[in-house]
């Protein structure tokens, strides 16, 4: 057998092992349960293949088991019907104030300019997911027929786009009858921009995004 072929094969196998390790390490840093399972599944699948190919059967079998566990929980996550509700609250709601303080650092990561201001904010909703608080929406209903998004925060464990679809579909039902024609949002954060585009917003000039109701 050509030694160069053996060398290339060994290098390729080692590369798979390193890649699998890096992917599994990455999964451990993810806050979202769904994304953790998805990324961990990919890493475990690669590790399982790596283990069987090099003859390390305990490694292959263990990671194959991890793949099966990840698949089981992903089926539960995406196959189970979830119940969403918007719960309107007042600007001085005690729980909301505590919620914002608790998540303040993460909120300012995505919404660096957000501060509670009852003079400029008149829409406050908690997003409930199976009766658990999964996010907070704060906006401003203007006289010009617009709803400005000042905060659309989702807690890390629920960042899988389901919240956004529910929120904006429900806001459409709530405000369409009040003459609100557009939802406006501004952001320069890449992940928030992707979130808005996924939920039907269209990018305008600069950091402005618009969604028609």
Buried (B, 14 or more C-beta within 10 A) or exposed (E): EEEEEEEEEEEEBEEBBEBBBEBBEBBEEBEBBBBBBBBBBBBBBBBBBBBBBBEBEEBBEBBBEBBEBBEEBBEEBEEEEEEBEBEEBEBEBEEBEEBBEEBEEBBEEBBEEBEBEEEEBBBBBBBBBEEEBBBBBBBBBBEEEBBBBBBBBBBEBBBBBBBBBBBBEBBBEBBEEEEBEBBBBBBEBEEBBEBBEEBBBEEEEEEEBBBEB
